Amino acid sequence: MERLAGGVELRLRNDLLATPARLAKGRCLPEAAPPSARSAQCQGESGLVAGGRGQRIVACRFWGAQTGPSPVDRRKTGSKHHLVTDAGGTPLASVLTGANRHDVTQLLPLIDAIPSVRGKAGRPRRRPQRLQGDRGYDSQSHRRRIRERGIKPVLARRRTAHGSGLGVFRWVVERTLSWLHQNRRLRTRYERRDDTHKAFMQLACAMICWKTLHRDT
């Protein structure tokens, strides 16, 4: 009878499975996972662990480095999607962070990630004329750094009365985020690896761009 280190057996129903060493030797399986598969750091047990009369599958407790305790969902570990769009709601750049990261920390990375956008004849634009955002982006230092990039900041200020008019224009970003989260794998994160979740996020943005172009033509 084959046993693993620590005396734990691998069973599938009533059949005893071979040890990983024998499987690797007889089936030409790699001895260790590639570095990319081990890059996601997780704490606690995961995979097949001893439980009851056999083995049970346990999900990783924390998924990837870009996760954090959610401030609005009982501090459950999760991620946050940051998005910048044009005036029509077409996504221009996206960033993935932990759920506990403040929105203003990703303001400049989002602006710097905007690619060249072709439109009228001439050099493609890389910077918008002005940037609009809600009170979560209220920061004098960020306003100064936005102006240094040749962009006019139009950011709502905290502790001021509503009615600034930003809600008339900012709804396009909220609509794009709702489109993004219509995808089940983005509404709830299932991936342990950050790059896998980013890939789904970029794919969803590409689908939104394609639908926007198809609708306008």
N, C-alpha and C positions, 0 to 999 in steps of 0.2 A: 504494500500500500504506500503510495507516494504522499508525502506531506511537505508543506511549505515551511519556511522558517517560523518558529514559534508554534508548530504543531497545528496550523490551520489547513484544512483540506478544501479543495475546490470541487464542488459538486454541481451538476445540472440535473435537477430532479433526483433520480435514483442512480445516476451514472457518475462515476468518479472521473474527473478530468485529470490530465497529466499536469505536472508542475510546469511553470513557465520555462524552466531550463530545458526540459525535455521537448516542449513544444518548439522552442527556438532551435533546438538541434535537429529535430526531425522534420519541421515544416519550413525551415529557412527563414524564420522570423528574426527581425533585428533584436539584439539584446537590450537595447535601450531606445527610448523615444527620441526623435530628432530634437535639436535644441529649440526649434520654433515651437514645438508642442509643449516644452517644459517652461516656456517663457512666462506663462500666466501664473502668477503667484497666488496660491490659495492656502488658507489656514484651516486646519481641521482635517478629518478624514474625508476621502473621496474615493470613488470607484467601488470595487468589491471589498467589503469589510465583513468581519464575522458578525453574525446575528442570528440567534435562535439555533435551529438545527442545520442551517446552511449559510449561504452568503446572501447579502443584500446590497443593492446599489445605493450609494449615498452621494448626493450632489455636493459640490464644493461650497463651503460656507461663504467665502468671499471670492468674487470673480474679477480677476485682473487688477491692474494698478489704477485704472481710471474709474474707480468706484468709491463710494463714500456713503456715510449715513444720511438718509434723506431728511431734511428738516420739516417736511410736510406729511410724511408717511411713517410715523412712529420710529424714525431713525433706522428704517430698513435699508440695507445696503443696495445702492442703485447708481445709475448714471444719469447725466443731464446732457441734453442736446442743445447746443448753441447754434443759431442760424442767422445769417444776414441775407436779405433778399433785395431785389430792385423794387421800383415803385409798383410793379405789377404782380409781385409775389413770387417771381422766379428765383429759386435759390442760387446764390452766388458762391457761398462758402459755408462750411459747417465744421464744428469742433465738438469733440466728445470729451467730457470730464466727469469727475465724480459728482454725485448728487449734492454734496455739501459745498461745492465751489460757487462763489458769488458770480453773478452775471458780469459785473464790471471787469473782472479779471480777464475775461475773454474778449473784451471789446477790441483792443488793438490787434490781437492775433487774428480775429475775424477780418478786420479791415485789411491787414497785410496779406491775408490769404486770398483776397479777391483776384481772380485771374483777369487777363486782358479780355475785354468785351468788344467785339466788332459791331459796328453799327453804321454810322454815316461814313462817307469817304474821308480818309485821313488816318492818323495814328489811332490804334485802338485805345479806348479808355481803360485805365486801371484804377482810377479813384472817382468816387461819386462827387457831385457838387456839394451835397449836404447829407448829413446823417441824422436820422431821427430815432429816438429811443425813449423808453419810459423812465420812471424814477429809479429803477434799479441800476441805471447807468449814470446817475448823477455824481459827477466827480470833476472838480476844477482841474486837477492835474491831467485827467484824460481829455478834457476839453482843450487844454493847451496843446497836448500832443496831437490831437486831431487837427487843430488849426495848422500845426507845423507840417502836416501832410497835405495841406491845401484843401481841406474839407471844412465846411461850415457845420459845427455841431448844433443840433436842435434837440436837446435833451431836457426832459421834464425835471423840475427841481423839487426836492423834498419839502414837506411842510408848506406847500403852496396849494391854493384852491384849484379844484378841477376846472376844466373848461379851457385848457391851453390849445385844444384843437388837435393834439397828437393822436387822440383816439380815432379821429376821422381818417387818419392815414395809417396808423400802426396796425390796424386790423388785418392788413394783407399778410403781415408776418405771422400773426396768430392763425390765419387760415392755412398758410403753408405748413405750419407746425402740425395742425390738425390733419392735413393730407399726409404728412410724414408718419404720424402715429396711427393712421389707418392700417398700416402694416403691422401685423401681430408681433413680429420679431423685433420691432422697434418700440411698440407700446409696452411690451414686457421683455426685459433682457433675459435671454436664455444662454448666451454664449459666455464662456469663461474667458476667452481671449479677446483683448481689446481690438486687435486688428480685424478679427472676424466681424465684430459688431460694427466697426467703422465701414467695412466693406458693404454690409447691408444698408447702412446709412447713406453712403455715396450712391449705391444703386437706386435707392428710393428717390434721392434728389435728381438723378438722371431721368428716372421715369416721370417725375413732375415736369422737368424741362421738356421732355419729349411730348407730353400731353399738352403743354402750353404752346409749343410750336405747332403741333398738329391742329390745335383749336384756332390759332391765329391765321393759318394758311387756308 
